[in-house]
C-alpha cells in the first residue's frame, strides 16, 4: 500500500522579508535617518517650515499683463502716423464741404483751388489736362463761354458719396438757358470722380457719363 508522506511547510521555513525604508527629501532639505523600535524611520527637513527660507507672497488674483515698452523710434513713428491720419480726414472733409458749396455756382463764379494738388490731372471723354494752371483755365473757359451763349447757367448736385476712402463722387446736372429768340432750356447730366492722396488733397478729377439734352423750344401763341 502506498504511504502518504508529510511534506514540510516551505513558506514557513522562509526567513522574514526585510522591510526597506524609502528616503524622500524636499527640495533644498536634508534627510535624517533614525530607527524607532525595529522599523527604520526617515525624517525630511523642510527649510521653509523651519523658517530658514522666506515664503514668497501669493500672486494677485487679477494681475495686469506686463506690456513691453516701445522704443522711442516706434513711438515717434506712431505719433507721425496719427498726425498724418488726422490731417487726411481734416482735408478730406474740407474738400467735400467746398465742392458741395461751390459747385452750384462754378459756371459763373471762380471756385477755390486750395483743395487741389499742384499737379492735378483733369480728364473728360475728349481731353486730358495736367497742372493747376490748366485746371484754372478750364473753369475760366466755361464761365466765358457760358456768358456768351447762355442767359443763365447753374448746376444742381444730385448726390455726393464716397465709394472708397480716397474717392469722392458727385452726380450733377448743369442747366442753361440759351440766348435765342425763343425760350429754351438745355441740360447736361454727368458725374465727377475726385481722387485724394494721402494728405487729403485732390490729385485727379475725371468727368464721365455726360449726357446732353438739347434745349427745348417753346413757341409763343398770340391771343
C-alpha positions as a LaTeX table, in Angstrom:
\begin{tabular}{lrrr}
\hline
Residue & $x$ (\AA) & $y$ (\AA) & $z$ (\AA) \\
\hline
Unk1 & 0.00 & 0.00 & 0.00 \\
Unk2 & 1.08 & 3.48 & $-0.77$ \\
Unk3 & 2.07 & 5.62 & 2.13 \\
Unk4 & 1.35 & 9.33 & 2.35 \\
Unk5 & 4.45 & 11.29 & 3.19 \\
Unk6 & 4.13 & 14.53 & 5.15 \\
Unk7 & 5.76 & 17.45 & 3.23 \\
Unk8 & 7.26 & 20.28 & 5.28 \\
Unk9 & 5.76 & 23.79 & 5.03 \\
Unk10 & 8.20 & 25.63 & 2.76 \\
Unk11 & 6.52 & 29.01 & 3.20 \\
Unk12 & 7.00 & 28.83 & 6.95 \\
Unk13 & 10.63 & 27.91 & 6.52 \\
Unk14 & 11.42 & 31.13 & 4.54 \\
Unk15 & 13.15 & 33.91 & 6.51 \\
Unk16 & 11.05 & 37.00 & 7.15 \\
Unk17 & 11.32 & 39.70 & 4.46 \\
Unk18 & 13.32 & 42.71 & 5.46 \\
Unk19 & 11.47 & 46.00 & 5.13 \\
Unk20 & 13.35 & 48.74 & 3.44 \\
Unk21 & 12.68 & 52.37 & 4.03 \\
Unk22 & 12.32 & 54.90 & 1.20 \\
Unk23 & 14.14 & 58.17 & 1.60 \\
Unk24 & 12.25 & 61.22 & 0.30 \\
Unk25 & 13.72 & 64.68 & 0.56 \\
Unk26 & 12.14 & 68.01 & $-0.20$ \\
Unk27 & 13.89 & 70.44 & $-2.49$ \\
Unk28 & 16.71 & 72.04 & $-0.56$ \\
Unk29 & 16.06 & 69.84 & 2.52 \\
Unk30 & 18.23 & 67.37 & 4.40 \\
Unk31 & 17.46 & 63.76 & 5.05 \\
Unk32 & 17.74 & 62.47 & 8.64 \\
Unk33 & 17.67 & 58.79 & 9.32 \\
Unk34 & 16.77 & 57.09 & 12.57 \\
Unk35 & 15.20 & 53.93 & 13.97 \\
Unk36 & 12.10 & 53.58 & 16.02 \\
Unk37 & 11.92 & 50.06 & 17.50 \\
Unk38 & 12.80 & 47.70 & 14.70 \\
Unk39 & 11.45 & 49.96 & 11.92 \\
Unk40 & 13.64 & 52.40 & 10.07 \\
Unk41 & 12.27 & 55.99 & 10.05 \\
Unk42 & 13.43 & 58.74 & 7.70 \\
Unk43 & 12.80 & 62.34 & 8.63 \\
Unk44 & 12.84 & 65.12 & 5.97 \\
Unk45 & 13.91 & 68.61 & 6.96 \\
Unk46 & 11.80 & 71.42 & 5.41 \\
Unk47 & 13.76 & 74.72 & 5.43 \\
Unk48 & 10.63 & 76.73 & 4.60 \\
Unk49 & 8.69 & 75.46 & 7.61 \\
Unk50 & 11.69 & 75.80 & 9.86 \\
Unk51 & 11.92 & 79.49 & 8.93 \\
Unk52 & 15.29 & 79.36 & 7.25 \\
Unk53 & 13.85 & 80.38 & 3.81 \\
Unk54 & 11.37 & 83.24 & 3.19 \\
Unk55 & 7.89 & 82.30 & 1.98 \\
Unk56 & 7.07 & 84.07 & $-1.34$ \\
Unk57 & 3.77 & 86.01 & $-1.32$ \\
Unk58 & 0.93 & 84.56 & $-3.42$ \\
Unk59 & 0.36 & 86.18 & $-6.83$ \\
Unk60 & $-2.53$ & 88.68 & $-7.11$ \\
Unk61 & $-5.82$ & 87.34 & $-8.43$ \\
Unk62 & $-6.21$ & 89.98 & $-11.16$ \\
Unk63 & $-2.75$ & 91.00 & $-12.28$ \\
Unk64 & $-2.42$ & 93.21 & $-15.34$ \\
Unk65 & $-0.21$ & 91.75 & $-18.05$ \\
Unk66 & 3.18 & 93.35 & $-18.35$ \\
Unk67 & 3.38 & 95.05 & $-21.76$ \\
Unk68 & 6.78 & 95.56 & $-23.32$ \\
Unk69 & 7.71 & 99.21 & $-23.56$ \\
Unk70 & 8.01 & 100.52 & $-27.14$ \\
Unk71 & 11.18 & 102.14 & $-28.33$ \\
Unk72 & 11.35 & 105.92 & $-28.92$ \\
Unk73 & 11.56 & 105.36 & $-32.68$ \\
Unk74 & 8.38 & 103.27 & $-32.69$ \\
Unk75 & 6.55 & 105.81 & $-30.51$ \\
Unk76 & 7.63 & 108.67 & $-32.77$ \\
Unk77 & 6.51 & 106.78 & $-35.88$ \\
Unk78 & 3.13 & 106.05 & $-34.30$ \\
Unk79 & 2.64 & 109.73 & $-33.46$ \\
Unk80 & 3.54 & 110.74 & $-37.02$ \\
Unk81 & 1.05 & 108.21 & $-38.42$ \\
Unk82 & $-1.68$ & 109.55 & $-36.15$ \\
Unk83 & $-0.96$ & 113.14 & $-37.20$ \\
Unk84 & $-0.98$ & 112.18 & $-40.88$ \\
Unk85 & $-4.28$ & 110.34 & $-40.46$ \\
Unk86 & $-5.84$ & 113.30 & $-38.69$ \\
Unk87 & $-4.59$ & 115.69 & $-41.40$ \\
Unk88 & $-6.05$ & 113.44 & $-44.11$ \\
Unk89 & $-9.54$ & 113.41 & $-42.62$ \\
Unk90 & $-9.42$ & 117.15 & $-41.99$ \\
Unk91 & $-8.51$ & 117.93 & $-45.62$ \\
Unk92 & $-10.98$ & 115.38 & $-46.97$ \\
Unk93 & $-13.85$ & 116.93 & $-45.01$ \\
Unk94 & $-12.84$ & 120.39 & $-46.18$ \\
Unk95 & $-12.75$ & 119.20 & $-49.82$ \\
Unk96 & $-16.23$ & 117.67 & $-49.61$ \\
Unk97 & $-17.67$ & 120.78 & $-47.99$ \\
Unk98 & $-16.03$ & 123.08 & $-50.57$ \\
Unk99 & $-17.31$ & 121.05 & $-53.53$ \\
Unk100 & $-20.82$ & 120.90 & $-52.12$ \\
Unk101 & $-20.97$ & 124.66 & $-51.52$ \\
Unk102 & $-19.16$ & 125.95 & $-54.63$ \\
Unk103 & $-20.10$ & 123.54 & $-57.41$ \\
Unk104 & $-23.61$ & 125.03 & $-57.95$ \\
Unk105 & $-22.01$ & 128.42 & $-58.80$ \\
Unk106 & $-18.95$ & 127.16 & $-60.68$ \\
Unk107 & $-20.26$ & 128.28 & $-64.13$ \\
Unk108 & $-20.27$ & 131.98 & $-63.21$ \\
Unk109 & $-18.03$ & 132.22 & $-60.13$ \\
Unk110 & $-14.41$ & 131.11 & $-59.68$ \\
Unk111 & $-14.15$ & 128.26 & $-57.15$ \\
Unk112 & $-11.49$ & 127.66 & $-54.50$ \\
Unk113 & $-8.37$ & 125.80 & $-55.65$ \\
Unk114 & $-6.68$ & 125.10 & $-52.32$ \\
Unk115 & $-8.31$ & 121.65 & $-52.16$ \\
Unk116 & $-6.35$ & 120.53 & $-55.25$ \\
Unk117 & $-2.75$ & 119.48 & $-55.69$ \\
Unk118 & $-0.44$ & 121.47 & $-57.98$ \\
Unk119 & $-0.08$ & 118.55 & $-60.41$ \\
Unk120 & $-3.79$ & 117.77 & $-60.63$ \\
Unk121 & $-4.95$ & 115.87 & $-63.72$ \\
Unk122 & $-8.32$ & 116.63 & $-65.34$ \\
Unk123 & $-9.92$ & 114.08 & $-67.66$ \\
Unk124 & $-13.12$ & 114.14 & $-69.67$ \\
Unk125 & $-14.30$ & 111.93 & $-72.57$ \\
Unk126 & $-12.31$ & 114.06 & $-75.08$ \\
Unk127 & $-9.39$ & 115.77 & $-73.32$ \\
Unk128 & $-6.77$ & 115.43 & $-70.59$ \\
Unk129 & $-5.12$ & 118.39 & $-68.86$ \\
Unk130 & $-2.41$ & 118.40 & $-66.21$ \\
Unk131 & $-1.41$ & 121.11 & $-63.77$ \\
Unk132 & $-3.29$ & 123.54 & $-61.56$ \\
Unk133 & $-2.98$ & 126.46 & $-64.01$ \\
Unk134 & $-4.56$ & 124.47 & $-66.84$ \\
Unk135 & $-7.26$ & 123.40 & $-64.43$ \\
Unk136 & $-7.99$ & 127.07 & $-63.69$ \\
Unk137 & $-8.25$ & 127.81 & $-67.42$ \\
Unk138 & $-10.89$ & 125.12 & $-67.84$ \\
Unk139 & $-13.22$ & 126.85 & $-65.40$ \\
Unk140 & $-12.41$ & 130.25 & $-66.89$ \\
Unk141 & $-13.34$ & 128.94 & $-70.38$ \\
Unk142 & $-16.61$ & 127.54 & $-69.05$ \\
Unk143 & $-17.53$ & 130.88 & $-67.50$ \\
Unk144 & $-16.51$ & 132.84 & $-70.62$ \\
Unk145 & $-18.43$ & 130.58 & $-72.98$ \\
Unk146 & $-21.42$ & 130.50 & $-70.68$ \\
Unk147 & $-21.74$ & 134.29 & $-70.63$ \\
Unk148 & $-21.68$ & 134.45 & $-74.44$ \\
Unk149 & $-24.15$ & 131.69 & $-75.32$ \\
Unk150 & $-26.39$ & 131.45 & $-72.27$ \\
Unk151 & $-28.57$ & 133.89 & $-70.42$ \\
Unk152 & $-28.46$ & 131.82 & $-67.26$ \\
Unk153 & $-26.39$ & 128.85 & $-66.01$ \\
Unk154 & $-26.48$ & 126.81 & $-62.83$ \\
Unk155 & $-25.60$ & 123.36 & $-61.51$ \\
Unk156 & $-27.72$ & 121.06 & $-59.35$ \\
Unk157 & $-25.98$ & 118.47 & $-57.17$ \\
Unk158 & $-27.89$ & 115.20 & $-57.25$ \\
Unk159 & $-25.76$ & 113.24 & $-54.77$ \\
Unk160 & $-22.33$ & 113.12 & $-53.11$ \\
Unk161 & $-20.85$ & 109.90 & $-51.77$ \\
Unk162 & $-17.60$ & 108.01 & $-51.20$ \\
Unk163 & $-17.38$ & 104.55 & $-52.82$ \\
Unk164 & $-13.89$ & 104.26 & $-51.27$ \\
Unk165 & $-11.96$ & 106.17 & $-48.64$ \\
Unk166 & $-9.83$ & 108.05 & $-51.20$ \\
Unk167 & $-12.66$ & 108.78 & $-53.67$ \\
Unk168 & $-15.38$ & 111.45 & $-53.83$ \\
Unk169 & $-18.14$ & 111.02 & $-56.40$ \\
Unk170 & $-20.68$ & 113.68 & $-57.35$ \\
Unk171 & $-23.62$ & 113.35 & $-59.71$ \\
Unk172 & $-24.66$ & 116.71 & $-61.10$ \\
Unk173 & $-26.98$ & 118.35 & $-63.64$ \\
Unk174 & $-25.90$ & 121.53 & $-65.46$ \\
Unk175 & $-28.74$ & 123.75 & $-66.67$ \\
Unk176 & $-28.58$ & 126.55 & $-69.22$ \\
Unk177 & $-30.98$ & 128.94 & $-70.90$ \\
Unk178 & $-29.51$ & 129.87 & $-74.31$ \\
Unk179 & $-29.58$ & 133.32 & $-75.88$ \\
Unk180 & $-32.12$ & 132.59 & $-78.63$ \\
Unk181 & $-35.28$ & 134.40 & $-79.77$ \\
Unk182 & $-37.41$ & 131.71 & $-78.21$ \\
Unk183 & $-37.45$ & 130.33 & $-74.71$ \\
Unk184 & $-35.46$ & 127.16 & $-74.24$ \\
Unk185 & $-33.74$ & 125.09 & $-71.61$ \\
Unk186 & $-30.58$ & 122.96 & $-72.09$ \\
Unk187 & $-29.44$ & 120.27 & $-69.70$ \\
Unk188 & $-26.23$ & 118.24 & $-69.20$ \\
Unk189 & $-26.14$ & 115.21 & $-66.89$ \\
Unk190 & $-22.81$ & 113.88 & $-65.69$ \\
Unk191 & $-20.66$ & 112.59 & $-62.84$ \\
Unk192 & $-17.33$ & 113.72 & $-61.41$ \\
Unk193 & $-14.84$ & 111.46 & $-59.64$ \\
Unk194 & $-12.23$ & 113.09 & $-57.39$ \\
Unk195 & $-9.21$ & 111.09 & $-56.17$ \\
Unk196 & $-7.44$ & 112.03 & $-52.94$ \\
Unk197 & $-3.81$ & 111.49 & $-51.99$ \\
Unk198 & $-2.52$ & 110.51 & $-48.54$ \\
Unk199 & $-2.79$ & 114.14 & $-47.36$ \\
Unk200 & $-6.43$ & 114.51 & $-48.43$ \\
Unk201 & $-5.64$ & 116.69 & $-51.47$ \\
Unk202 & $-7.36$ & 116.10 & $-54.83$ \\
Unk203 & $-4.87$ & 114.98 & $-57.50$ \\
Unk204 & $-7.31$ & 113.81 & $-60.21$ \\
Unk205 & $-10.71$ & 114.98 & $-61.45$ \\
Unk206 & $-12.46$ & 112.79 & $-64.00$ \\
Unk207 & $-15.77$ & 113.65 & $-65.69$ \\
Unk208 & $-17.77$ & 110.83 & $-67.28$ \\
Unk209 & $-21.32$ & 109.71 & $-68.10$ \\
Unk210 & $-22.07$ & 113.07 & $-69.68$ \\
Unk211 & $-25.46$ & 113.12 & $-71.40$ \\
Unk212 & $-26.56$ & 116.23 & $-73.26$ \\
Unk213 & $-30.20$ & 117.14 & $-73.68$ \\
Unk214 & $-30.65$ & 119.82 & $-76.37$ \\
Unk215 & $-32.58$ & 122.97 & $-75.48$ \\
Unk216 & $-36.31$ & 122.58 & $-75.71$ \\
Unk217 & $-38.00$ & 125.13 & $-77.92$ \\
Unk218 & $-41.12$ & 126.80 & $-76.63$ \\
Unk219 & $-43.42$ & 128.62 & $-79.06$ \\
Unk220 & $-45.40$ & 131.68 & $-78.05$ \\
Unk221 & $-49.04$ & 131.72 & $-79.05$ \\
Unk222 & $-50.59$ & 135.13 & $-79.58$ \\
Unk223 & $-54.02$ & 135.55 & $-78.09$ \\
\hline
\end{tabular}
